[in-house]
């Protein structure tokens, strides 16, 4: 059975709070690339997504944007990763980027009610 794995979100959140977002992203990449260390961690899309929302709840919106951006690079086929990135951009006041990523999310999941609503709302606001 072995030892339970560490959710990658936990050390990353600690690093963001102590050293900053760029250090946390470097830490993620270092852990992920080291086979001996990475086997002790779980790396799933929802872990980074949850980390992004933890950051939003702490009012660390710019940091959340960077985590969601990382998530879309690692999971480019995930509509949810793009939806979260779009939401973070909207919270950060960047409606153009938000619209762009909601559209990308809709390309991957055309039935997303949230995505459809947000694209329609943002297109109207940006006219």
Secondary structure, 3 states (H helix, E strand, C coil): CCCCCEEHHHHHHHHHHHCCHHHHHHHHHHHHHCHHHHCCEECCHHHHHHHHHHHHHCCCHHHHHHHHHHHHHHCCCCHHHHHHHHHHHHHCCCHHHHHHHHHHHHHHCCCCHHHHHHHHHHHHHCC
